[in-house]
Amino acid sequence: MEIKRYETFRPEETFALGRTLGKEAKAGGIYCLDGDLGAGKTVFTQGFAAGLGITEPVNSPTFTILQVYEEGRLPLYHFDVYRIGDVEEMDEIGYEEYFYGEGVCLIEWASLIEEILPPEAVHIRIERDTEKGYDYRRISIEE
């Protein structure tokens, strides 16, 4: 298990790191994204989508739980499980179809559904440190 650490100082840099991962993503990939509210998960996700070639606006599907984007080189299944009360709600969505489908899953607040995540999932943690600046982010990627 390898952990890569990055520091970004502007939202554009967080976006660019996401875009790099999106360009490298392969079908069946599952990316688990965690961080506090306002940490930059959505900016990272927007970059990831851009790396897949998705040009439509990408926002967190907080109330719908899942947003599907099919215009890129691979479909992006963007989950936001912040409002999931129980993992069984993921069964109702039919998560396995997406986790083991032809696209890429990016899951915000993934730690809330840890028990159903496959062991090969990539874990990404975004943390703020206001002492280093308002836009500073420390991003850890565990593969």
DSSP file (Angstrom, degrees, kcal/mol; ACC not computed):
  #  RESIDUE AA STRUCTURE BP1 BP2  ACC     N-H-->O    O-->H-N    N-H-->O    O-->H-N    TCO  KAPPA ALPHA  PHI   PSI    X-CA   Y-CA   Z-CA
    1    1 A M              0   0    0      0, 0.0     2,-0.4     0, 0.0   141,-0.0   0.000 360.0 360.0 360.0 122.4    0.0    0.0    0.0
    2    2 A E        -     0   0    0      2,-0.0   141,-2.8     0, 0.0     2,-0.5  -0.882 360.0-159.2-110.5 136.3    1.5    3.3   -1.1
    3    3 A I  E     -A  142   0A   0     -2,-0.4     2,-0.4   139,-0.2   139,-0.2  -0.967   5.5-166.1-116.4 122.8    0.6    6.7    0.1
    4    4 A K  E     -A  141   0A   0    137,-2.9   137,-3.0    -2,-0.5     2,-0.4  -0.878   8.2-155.3-104.1 139.3    1.4    9.8   -2.0
    5    5 A R  E     +A  140   0A   0     -2,-0.4     2,-0.3   135,-0.2   135,-0.2  -0.943  13.4 177.9-120.0 137.9    1.1   13.2   -0.4
    6    6 A Y  E     -A  139   0A   0    133,-2.7   133,-2.8    -2,-0.4     2,-0.4  -0.931  16.3-150.3-132.8 155.3    0.5   16.5   -2.1
    7    7 A E  E     -A  138   0A   0     -2,-0.3     2,-0.4   131,-0.2   131,-0.2  -0.996  12.7-172.7-125.1 134.2    0.1   20.1   -1.1
    8    8 A T  E     -A  137   0A   0    129,-2.6   129,-2.8    -2,-0.4    -2,-0.0  -0.953  13.6-172.4-124.6 149.6   -2.0   22.6   -3.0
    9    9 A F  S    S+     0   0    0     -2,-0.4   126,-0.3   127,-0.2   127,-0.1   0.421  72.3  36.8-119.2  -3.9   -2.2   26.3   -2.3
   10   10 A R  S >> S-     0   0    0      1,-0.1     4,-1.5   127,-0.1     3,-1.1  -0.984  81.4-114.9-145.8 151.7   -5.0   27.3   -4.7
   11   11 A P  H 3> S+     0   0    0      0, 0.0     4,-2.7     0, 0.0     5,-0.2   0.846 115.5  62.2 -56.2 -33.3   -8.3   25.7   -5.9
   12   12 A E  H 3> S+     0   0    0      1,-0.2     4,-2.1     2,-0.2     5,-0.1   0.841 102.7  49.8 -62.0 -32.6   -6.8   25.5   -9.4
   13   13 A E  H <> S+     0   0    0     -3,-1.1     4,-2.1     2,-0.2    -1,-0.2   0.873 110.1  49.3 -73.9 -37.4   -4.0   23.3   -8.1
   14   14 A T  H  X S+     0   0    0     -4,-1.5     4,-2.0     2,-0.2    -2,-0.2   0.913 112.1  49.6 -64.5 -42.6   -6.5   21.0   -6.3
   15   15 A F  H  X S+     0   0    0     -4,-2.7     4,-2.6     1,-0.2    -2,-0.2   0.922 109.6  51.8 -59.4 -46.4   -8.5   20.9   -9.6
   16   16 A A  H  X S+     0   0    0     -4,-2.1     4,-2.2     1,-0.2    -2,-0.2   0.873 107.8  51.0 -62.8 -38.7   -5.3   20.0  -11.6
   17   17 A L  H  X S+     0   0    0     -4,-2.1     4,-1.9     2,-0.2    -1,-0.2   0.922 111.2  48.6 -64.9 -42.8   -4.4   17.1   -9.2
   18   18 A G  H  X S+     0   0    0     -4,-2.0     4,-2.5     1,-0.2    -2,-0.2   0.917 109.6  52.8 -59.9 -43.6   -8.0   15.7   -9.7
   19   19 A R  H  X S+     0   0    0     -4,-2.6     4,-2.3     1,-0.2    -2,-0.2   0.899 106.1  53.7 -60.5 -41.4   -7.6   16.1  -13.5
   20   20 A T  H  X S+     0   0    0     -4,-2.2     4,-1.3     1,-0.2    -1,-0.2   0.925 110.6  46.0 -59.8 -45.2   -4.4   14.2  -13.4
   21   21 A L  H  X S+     0   0    0     -4,-1.9     4,-1.1     1,-0.2    -1,-0.2   0.899 110.6  53.8 -64.8 -39.7   -6.0   11.3  -11.6
   22   22 A G  H  < S+     0   0    0     -4,-2.5     3,-0.4     1,-0.2    -1,-0.2   0.884 106.2  52.3 -61.4 -39.0   -9.0   11.4  -14.0
   23   23 A K  H  < S+     0   0    0     -4,-2.3    -1,-0.2     1,-0.2    -2,-0.2   0.836 114.1  43.6 -65.2 -31.7   -6.7   11.1  -17.0
   24   24 A E  H  < S+     0   0    0     -4,-1.3    -1,-0.2    -5,-0.2    -2,-0.2   0.601  89.0 118.1 -88.2 -12.8   -5.1    8.0  -15.4
   25   25 A A     <  -     0   0    0     -4,-1.1     2,-0.3    -3,-0.4    79,-0.1  -0.200  47.1-158.5 -62.9 144.8   -8.4    6.4  -14.3
   26   26 A K    >   -     0   0    0      1,-0.1     3,-2.1    77,-0.1    -1,-0.1  -0.863  33.6 -79.7-120.9 156.2   -9.3    3.0  -15.7
   27   27 A A  T 3  S+     0   0    0     -2,-0.3    77,-0.2     1,-0.3    76,-0.2  -0.249 118.2  27.6 -53.1 136.5  -12.7    1.3  -16.0
   28   28 A G  T 3  S+     0   0    0     75,-3.3    -1,-0.3     1,-0.3    76,-0.2   0.357  86.8 143.8  90.2  -5.3  -13.7   -0.3  -12.7
   29   29 A G    <   -     0   0    0     -3,-2.1    76,-2.8    74,-0.2     2,-0.5  -0.421  34.2-159.9 -69.9 140.8  -11.7    2.2  -10.7
   30   30 A I  E     -b  105   0A   0     90,-0.2    92,-2.9    74,-0.2     2,-0.5  -0.982   5.2-169.7-125.5 120.2  -13.2    3.3   -7.3
   31   31 A Y  E     -bc 106 122A   0     74,-2.9    76,-3.0    -2,-0.5     2,-0.6  -0.945   7.0-157.1-114.5 120.6  -11.9    6.5   -5.8
   32   32 A C  E     -bc 107 123A   0     90,-3.7    92,-3.7    -2,-0.5     2,-0.5  -0.873   9.8-164.8-104.6 120.9  -13.0    7.2   -2.2
   33   33 A L  E     +bc 108 124A   0     74,-3.3    76,-2.2    -2,-0.6    77,-1.1  -0.915  11.9 170.7-115.6 122.3  -12.9   10.9   -1.3
   34   34 A D  E     + c   0 125A   0     90,-2.7    92,-2.7    -2,-0.5     2,-0.2  -0.950  15.2 118.0-131.0 152.2  -13.0   12.1    2.3
   35   35 A G        -     0   0    0     -2,-0.3    92,-0.1    90,-0.2     3,-0.1  -0.799  59.7 -73.1 164.5 158.5  -12.5   15.5    4.0
   36   36 A D    >   -     0   0    0     90,-0.5     3,-2.0    -2,-0.2     5,-0.3  -0.089  67.5 -72.4 -62.6 166.0  -14.4   18.0    6.1
   37   37 A L  T 3  S+     0   0    0      1,-0.3    -1,-0.2     2,-0.1     0, 0.0  -0.399 125.0  17.7 -56.1 132.8  -17.1   20.2    4.6
   38   38 A G  T 3  S+     0   0    0     -3,-0.1    -1,-0.3    -2,-0.1    -2,-0.1   0.560  87.0 123.6  80.3   8.0  -15.4   22.9    2.5
   39   39 A A  S <  S-     0   0    0     -3,-2.0    -2,-0.1    87,-0.1    -3,-0.1   0.742  88.1 -96.1 -74.9 -22.3  -12.2   20.9    2.2
   40   40 A G  S  > S+     0   0    0     -4,-0.3     4,-2.5    -5,-0.1     5,-0.2   0.583  78.5 136.2 118.0  15.8  -12.2   20.9   -1.6
   41   41 A K  H  > S+     0   0    0     -5,-0.3     4,-2.4     1,-0.2     5,-0.1   0.902  77.9  47.5 -61.2 -41.7  -13.8   17.5   -2.5
   42   42 A T  H  > S+     0   0    0      2,-0.2     4,-2.6     1,-0.2    -1,-0.2   0.905 111.1  50.0 -69.4 -40.5  -16.0   19.1   -5.2
   43   43 A V  H  > S+     0   0    0      2,-0.2     4,-1.9     1,-0.2    -2,-0.2   0.927 112.7  48.0 -61.5 -44.3  -13.2   21.0   -6.8
   44   44 A F  H  X S+     0   0    0     -4,-2.5     4,-2.4     1,-0.2    -2,-0.2   0.920 112.0  49.9 -59.9 -45.1  -11.1   17.8   -6.8
   45   45 A T  H  X S+     0   0    0     -4,-2.4     4,-2.8     1,-0.2    -2,-0.2   0.886 107.0  54.0 -63.2 -40.8  -14.1   16.0   -8.4
   46   46 A Q  H  X S+     0   0    0     -4,-2.6     4,-2.0     1,-0.2    -1,-0.2   0.896 110.7  46.9 -61.5 -39.7  -14.6   18.6  -11.0
   47   47 A G  H  X S+     0   0    0     -4,-1.9     4,-2.2     2,-0.2    -2,-0.2   0.907 110.3  52.6 -65.7 -42.2  -10.9   18.2  -12.0
   48   48 A F  H  X S+     0   0    0     -4,-2.4     4,-1.0     1,-0.2    -2,-0.2   0.922 109.8  48.7 -58.4 -46.1  -11.3   14.4  -12.0
   49   49 A A  H ><>S+     0   0    0     -4,-2.8     5,-2.5     1,-0.2     3,-0.7   0.901 108.8  53.1 -62.4 -41.3  -14.2   14.7  -14.4
   50   50 A A  H ><5S+     0   0    0     -4,-2.0     3,-1.4     1,-0.2    -1,-0.2   0.883 104.2  56.7 -61.4 -37.8  -12.3   17.1  -16.6
   51   51 A G  H 3<5S+     0   0    0     -4,-2.2    -1,-0.2     1,-0.3    -2,-0.2   0.762 105.1  51.6 -64.3 -25.2   -9.5   14.5  -16.8
   52   52 A L  T <<5S-     0   0    0     -4,-1.0    21,-3.0    -3,-0.7    22,-0.4   0.493 125.0-105.3 -86.2  -5.1  -12.1   12.0  -18.1
   53   53 A G  T < 5 +     0   0    0     -3,-1.4     2,-0.5    -4,-0.4    -3,-0.2   0.647  69.4 149.5  90.4  16.2  -13.1   14.5  -20.8
   54   54 A I      < +     0   0    0     -5,-2.5    -1,-0.3     1,-0.1    -2,-0.1  -0.731  18.1 174.4 -85.7 126.1  -16.4   15.5  -19.1
   55   55 A T        +     0   0    0     -2,-0.5    -1,-0.1     2,-0.1     3,-0.1   0.587  45.9  98.5-108.5 -14.5  -17.3   19.1  -19.9
   56   56 A E  S    S-     0   0    0      1,-0.1    -2,-0.0    -7,-0.1    -7,-0.0  -0.359  91.2 -80.8 -71.8 157.6  -20.7   19.5  -18.4
   57   57 A P        -     0   0    0      0, 0.0     2,-0.5     0, 0.0    -1,-0.1  -0.312  44.7-153.8 -60.0 137.3  -21.0   21.1  -14.9
   58   58 A V        +     0   0    0     -3,-0.1     2,-0.3    -4,-0.1   -12,-0.1  -0.967  21.8 163.5-118.1 121.7  -20.2   18.7  -12.1
   59   59 A N        -     0   0    0     -2,-0.5     8,-0.0   -14,-0.1   -16,-0.0  -0.910  47.4 -84.4-131.8 160.2  -21.6   19.3   -8.6
   60   60 A S        -     0   0    0     -2,-0.3     2,-1.5     1,-0.1     3,-0.3  -0.474  31.1-141.0 -66.7 129.0  -22.0   17.2   -5.5
   61   61 A P     >  +     0   0    0      0, 0.0     4,-2.8     0, 0.0    19,-0.4  -0.300  44.3 153.1 -84.6  53.4  -25.2   15.0   -5.8
   62   62 A T  T  4 S+     0   0    0     -2,-1.5    21,-0.3     1,-0.2    18,-0.0   0.845  73.8  32.1 -54.7 -40.7  -25.9   15.6   -2.1
   63   63 A F  T  4 S+     0   0    0     -3,-0.3    -1,-0.2     1,-0.1    -3,-0.0   0.730 125.7  41.6 -93.5 -22.4  -29.6   15.1   -2.3
   64   64 A T  T  4 S-     0   0    0     -4,-0.1     2,-1.4     1,-0.1    -2,-0.2   0.601  89.8-148.7 -96.3 -12.8  -29.7   12.6   -5.2
   65   65 A I  S  < S+     0   0    0     -4,-2.8    15,-2.3    15,-0.1     2,-0.4  -0.130  74.1  51.0  72.6 -38.0  -26.8   10.6   -3.8
   66   66 A L  E     -D   79   0A   0     -2,-1.4     2,-0.4    13,-0.2    13,-0.2  -0.992  56.0-178.9-136.1 133.2  -25.7    9.6   -7.4
   67   67 A Q  E     -D   78   0A   0     11,-2.2    11,-2.8    -2,-0.4     2,-0.5  -0.999  15.9-152.5-125.9 132.0  -25.0   11.6  -10.5
   68   68 A V  E     -D   77   0A   0     -2,-0.4     2,-0.5     9,-0.2     9,-0.2  -0.908   8.5-171.1-108.8 129.1  -24.0    9.8  -13.7
   69   69 A Y  E     +D   76   0A   0      7,-2.6     7,-3.0    -2,-0.5     3,-0.1  -0.982  10.5 170.0-117.8 121.7  -21.9   11.5  -16.4
   70   70 A E        +     0   0    0     -2,-0.5    -1,-0.1     5,-0.2     7,-0.0   0.398  54.1  86.9-114.2   2.4  -21.5    9.6  -19.6
   71   71 A E  S    S+     0   0    0      5,-0.1    -1,-0.1     3,-0.0    -2,-0.0   0.634  74.4  81.0 -83.2 -11.9  -19.9   12.1  -22.0
   72   72 A G  S    S-     0   0    0      2,-0.3   -19,-0.2    -3,-0.1   -20,-0.1  -0.048 102.8 -86.0 -83.1-172.6  -16.2   11.4  -21.1
   73   73 A R  S    S+     0   0    0    -21,-3.0   -20,-0.1     1,-0.1    -1,-0.1   0.747 120.2  20.2 -68.1 -21.9  -13.9    8.6  -22.2
   74   74 A L  S    S-     0   0    0    -22,-0.4    -2,-0.3    -5,-0.1    29,-0.1  -0.981  96.8-100.3-137.9 148.3  -15.4    6.5  -19.4
   75   75 A P        -     0   0    0      0, 0.0    29,-2.8     0, 0.0     2,-0.5  -0.440  34.1-143.1 -64.5 143.3  -18.7    7.0  -17.5
   76   76 A L  E     -De  69 104A   0     -7,-3.0    -7,-2.6    27,-0.2     2,-0.8  -0.956   8.8-162.4-111.3 124.3  -18.3    8.7  -14.2
   77   77 A Y  E     -De  68 105A   0     27,-3.2    29,-2.3    -2,-0.5     2,-0.8  -0.895  13.3-166.6-105.5 101.7  -20.5    7.5  -11.3
   78   78 A H  E     -De  67 106A   0    -11,-2.8   -11,-2.2    -2,-0.8     2,-0.3  -0.808   5.9-173.8 -99.9 108.6  -20.3   10.4   -8.8
   79   79 A F  E     -De  66 107A   0     27,-2.6    29,-3.0    -2,-0.8     2,-0.4  -0.779  16.3-172.4 -99.9 143.2  -21.7    9.4   -5.4
   80   80 A D  E     + e   0 108A   0    -15,-2.3     3,-0.4   -19,-0.4    29,-0.2  -0.901   8.9 175.1-129.1 104.2  -22.1   11.8   -2.4
   81   81 A V    >   +     0   0    0     27,-2.0     3,-1.7    -2,-0.4    28,-0.1   0.155  42.0 115.5 -99.5  19.0  -23.1    9.6    0.5
   82   82 A Y  T 3  S+     0   0    0      1,-0.3    -1,-0.2    26,-0.1   -20,-0.1   0.853  81.9  43.6 -55.1 -37.4  -23.1   12.3    3.2
   83   83 A R  T 3  S+     0   0    0     -3,-0.4     2,-0.3   -21,-0.3    -1,-0.3   0.326  81.8 123.9 -95.3   7.5  -26.9   11.9    3.7
   84   84 A I    <   -     0   0    0     -3,-1.7     3,-0.1     1,-0.2    -3,-0.0  -0.546  39.4-171.4 -68.9 126.0  -26.9    8.1    3.7
   85   85 A G  S    S+     0   0    0     -2,-0.3     2,-0.3     1,-0.3    -1,-0.2   0.771  70.7   9.3 -87.4 -28.5  -28.4    6.9    7.0
   86   86 A D  S >  S-     0   0    0      1,-0.1     3,-2.1    27,-0.0     4,-0.4  -0.992  71.4-118.7-153.3 144.9  -27.6    3.2    6.5
   87   87 A V  T >> S+     0   0    0     -2,-0.3     3,-1.7     1,-0.3     4,-0.8   0.773 108.4  73.9 -58.2 -26.2  -25.5    1.2    4.1
   88   88 A E  H 3> S+     0   0    0      1,-0.3     4,-1.5     2,-0.2     3,-0.4   0.782  83.3  68.1 -59.8 -25.7  -28.6   -0.6    3.1
   89   89 A E  H <> S+     0   0    0     -3,-2.1     4,-1.3     1,-0.2    -1,-0.3   0.816  93.1  58.7 -62.6 -28.8  -29.6    2.6    1.2
   90   90 A M  H <>>S+     0   0    0     -3,-1.7     5,-2.1    -4,-0.4     4,-1.0   0.861 101.2  54.7 -67.9 -34.6  -26.7    1.8   -1.1
   91   91 A D  H ><5S+     0   0    0     -4,-0.8     3,-0.5    -3,-0.4    -2,-0.2   0.905 104.4  54.6 -61.3 -41.4  -28.4   -1.5   -2.0
   92   92 A E  H 3<5S+     0   0    0     -4,-1.5    -1,-0.2     1,-0.3    -2,-0.2   0.835 107.4  49.9 -62.7 -32.9  -31.5    0.4   -2.9
   93   93 A I  H 3<5S-     0   0    0     -4,-1.3    -1,-0.3    -5,-0.1    -2,-0.2   0.729 113.1-121.7 -75.1 -22.3  -29.5    2.5   -5.3
   94   94 A G  T XX5 +     0   0    0     -4,-1.0     3,-1.4    -3,-0.5     4,-0.7   0.885  43.4 174.5  79.6  42.5  -28.0   -0.7   -6.8
   95   95 A Y  H >>< +     0   0    0     -5,-2.1     4,-3.1     1,-0.3     3,-0.9   0.791  68.2  66.3 -54.5 -33.7  -24.4    0.4   -6.0
   96   96 A E  H 3> S+     0   0    0      1,-0.3     4,-2.2     2,-0.2    -1,-0.3   0.846  93.6  60.3 -61.2 -33.1  -22.9   -2.9   -7.2
   97   97 A E  H <4 S+     0   0    0     -3,-1.4    -1,-0.3     1,-0.2    -2,-0.2   0.863 114.6  35.8 -59.5 -35.8  -23.9   -2.1  -10.8
   98   98 A Y  H X< S+     0   0    0     -3,-0.9     3,-1.4    -4,-0.7     5,-0.3   0.890 114.6  53.7 -85.3 -44.1  -21.8    1.0  -10.6
   99   99 A F  H 3< S+     0   0    0     -4,-3.1    -2,-0.2     1,-0.3    -3,-0.2   0.864 122.7  30.6 -59.1 -36.4  -18.9   -0.3   -8.5
  100  100 A Y  T 3< S+     0   0    0     -4,-2.2    -1,-0.3    -5,-0.3    -2,-0.2   0.016 104.1 104.8-114.1  26.8  -18.4   -3.2  -10.8
  101  101 A G  S <  S-     0   0    0     -3,-1.4    -3,-0.1     2,-0.0    -4,-0.0  -0.026  87.6 -87.3 -93.1-162.1  -19.5   -1.5  -14.0
  102  102 A E  S    S+     0   0    0    -75,-0.1     2,-0.1   -74,-0.1    -4,-0.1   0.455 100.8  64.4 -90.3  -2.9  -17.7   -0.1  -17.1
  103  103 A G  S    S-     0   0    0     -5,-0.3   -75,-3.3   -76,-0.2     2,-0.4  -0.149  86.5 -91.7-106.6-159.6  -17.1    3.3  -15.6
  104  104 A V  E     - e   0  76A   0    -29,-2.8   -27,-3.2   -77,-0.2     2,-0.5  -0.960  29.8-145.7-120.1 135.1  -15.2    5.0  -12.7
  105  105 A C  E     -be  30  77A   0    -76,-2.8   -74,-2.9    -2,-0.4     2,-0.5  -0.864  12.3-174.7-102.0 134.7  -16.7    5.6   -9.3
  106  106 A L  E     -be  31  78A   0    -29,-2.3   -27,-2.6    -2,-0.5     2,-0.6  -0.988  11.2-166.5-125.4 121.3  -15.9    8.6   -7.3
  107  107 A I  E >   -be  32  79A   0    -76,-3.0   -74,-3.3    -2,-0.5     3,-0.8  -0.918   7.9-154.5-118.9 110.7  -17.4    8.6   -3.8
  108  108 A E  E 3  S+be  33  80A   0    -29,-3.0   -27,-2.0    -2,-0.6   -74,-0.2  -0.644  85.9  15.3 -80.5 141.2  -17.5   11.6   -1.6
  109  109 A W  T >  S+     0   0    0    -76,-2.2     3,-2.1    -2,-0.3    -1,-0.2   0.824  79.7 163.1  65.2  34.5  -17.7   10.9    2.2
  110  110 A A  G X   +     0   0    0    -77,-1.1     3,-2.1    -3,-0.8   -76,-0.1   0.747  59.1  73.9 -58.5 -27.7  -16.7    7.3    1.4
  111  111 A S  G >  S+     0   0    0      1,-0.3     3,-0.9     2,-0.2    -1,-0.3   0.736  85.9  67.2 -61.1 -19.4  -15.8    6.5    5.0
  112  112 A L  G <  S+     0   0    0     -3,-2.1    -1,-0.3     1,-0.2    -2,-0.2   0.670 110.2  33.6 -73.6 -16.1  -19.5    6.4    5.8
  113  113 A I  G X  S+     0   0    0     -3,-2.1     3,-2.2    -4,-0.2     4,-0.5  -0.029  77.4 135.5-125.7  29.7  -19.9    3.3    3.7
  114  114 A E  G X   +     0   0    0     -3,-0.9     3,-1.3     1,-0.3    -2,-0.1   0.795  62.0  66.2 -50.4 -36.7  -16.5    1.7    4.4
  115  115 A E  G 3  S+     0   0    0      1,-0.3    -1,-0.3    -4,-0.2    -4,-0.1   0.680 105.3  42.6 -66.6 -16.3  -17.9   -1.8    5.0
  116  116 A I  G <  S+     0   0    0     -3,-2.2    -1,-0.3     2,-0.1    -2,-0.2   0.411  87.5 110.4-107.9   2.0  -19.0   -2.1    1.3
  117  117 A L  S <  S-     0   0    0     -3,-1.3   -85,-0.0    -4,-0.5    -3,-0.0  -0.588  72.1-118.2 -78.8 135.2  -15.9   -0.7   -0.3
  118  118 A P    >   -     0   0    0      0, 0.0     3,-1.9     0, 0.0    -1,-0.1  -0.384  22.3-116.8 -69.4 151.5  -13.7   -3.1   -2.2
  119  119 A P  T 3  S+     0   0    0      0, 0.0    -2,-0.1     0, 0.0     0, 0.0   0.757 111.6  60.9 -61.3 -24.9  -10.2   -3.6   -0.9
  120  120 A E  T 3  S+     0   0    0      2,-0.1   -90,-0.2   -91,-0.0    -3,-0.0   0.431  76.9 124.4 -84.6   3.0   -8.7   -2.2   -4.2
  121  121 A A    <   -     0   0    0     -3,-1.9     2,-0.5   -92,-0.1   -90,-0.2  -0.304  63.4-124.3 -62.7 145.4  -10.4    1.2   -3.8
  122  122 A V  E     -c   31   0A   0    -92,-2.9   -90,-3.7    21,-0.0     2,-0.5  -0.803  23.2-148.1 -90.8 129.5   -8.1    4.2   -3.9
  123  123 A H  E     -cF  32 142A   0     19,-2.4    19,-3.4    -2,-0.5     2,-0.5  -0.886  14.2-173.5-106.9 126.9   -8.6    6.4   -0.8
  124  124 A I  E     -cF  33 141A   0    -92,-3.7   -90,-2.7    -2,-0.5     2,-0.5  -0.973   2.0-169.7-121.8 127.5   -8.1   10.2   -1.1
  125  125 A R  E     -cF  34 140A   0     15,-2.5    15,-2.5    -2,-0.5     2,-0.5  -0.974   3.2-164.4-120.6 127.8   -8.1   12.5    2.0
  126  126 A I  E     - F   0 139A   0    -92,-2.7   -90,-0.5    -2,-0.5     2,-0.4  -0.951  13.0-179.0-113.3 125.4   -8.2   16.3    1.6
  127  127 A E  E     - F   0 138A   0     11,-2.5    11,-2.8    -2,-0.5     2,-0.3  -0.954  17.0-141.8-127.2 144.1   -7.3   18.3    4.7
  128  128 A R  E     - F   0 137A   0     -2,-0.4     2,-0.2     9,-0.2     9,-0.2  -0.672  10.8-173.8 -96.1 154.9   -7.2   22.0    5.4
  129  129 A D    >   -     0   0    0      7,-0.7     3,-2.1     4,-0.4     4,-0.3  -0.720   3.9-170.5-146.9  93.3   -4.6   23.8    7.5
  130  130 A T  G >  S+     0   0    0      1,-0.3     3,-1.0    -2,-0.2     5,-0.1   0.706  82.5  69.7 -63.6 -19.5   -5.6   27.5    7.8
  131  131 A E  G 3  S+     0   0    0      1,-0.2    -1,-0.3     2,-0.1     3,-0.1   0.788 102.2  46.3 -66.1 -25.0   -2.2   28.3    9.4
  132  132 A K  G <  S-     0   0    0     -3,-2.1    -1,-0.2     1,-0.3    -2,-0.2   0.422 134.4 -65.8 -95.1   0.1   -0.7   27.6    6.0
  133  133 A G    X   -     0   0    0     -3,-1.0     3,-1.0    -4,-0.3    -4,-0.4  -0.335  44.8 -90.1 127.6 151.7   -3.4   29.7    4.2
  134  134 A Y  T 3  S+     0   0    0      1,-0.2    -1,-0.1    -2,-0.1    -5,-0.1   0.862 125.4  39.4 -59.6 -38.9   -7.1   29.7    3.5
  135  135 A D  T 3  S+     0   0    0   -126,-0.3    -1,-0.2    -3,-0.1     2,-0.2   0.382  86.9 123.0 -95.9   3.7   -6.7   27.8    0.2
  136  136 A Y    <   -     0   0    0     -3,-1.0    -7,-0.7    -7,-0.2     2,-0.4  -0.446  37.2-178.5 -68.2 135.7   -4.0   25.4    1.4
  137  137 A R  E     -AF   8 128A   0   -129,-2.8  -129,-2.6    -9,-0.2     2,-0.6  -0.999  21.7-153.2-135.3 139.6   -4.9   21.7    1.1
  138  138 A R  E     -AF   7 127A   0    -11,-2.8   -11,-2.5    -2,-0.4     2,-0.5  -0.965  21.4-167.7-106.9 121.4   -2.9   18.6    2.1
  139  139 A I  E     -AF   6 126A   0   -133,-2.8  -133,-2.7    -2,-0.6     2,-0.5  -0.949   7.0-169.0-120.0 122.5   -4.0   15.7   -0.1
  140  140 A S  E     -AF   5 125A   0    -15,-2.5   -15,-2.5    -2,-0.5     2,-0.5  -0.927   2.1-166.0-110.8 131.6   -3.1   12.1    0.6
  141  141 A I  E     -AF   4 124A   0   -137,-3.0  -137,-2.9    -2,-0.5     2,-0.6  -0.966   2.7-166.7-121.7 116.1   -3.8    9.3   -2.0
  142  142 A E  E      AF   3 123A   0    -19,-3.4   -19,-2.4    -2,-0.5  -139,-0.2  -0.899 360.0 360.0-107.5 115.6   -3.6    5.8   -0.8
  143  143 A E              0   0    0   -141,-2.8  -140,-0.1    -2,-0.6    -1,-0.1   0.382 360.0 360.0-113.1 360.0   -3.4    3.1   -3.5
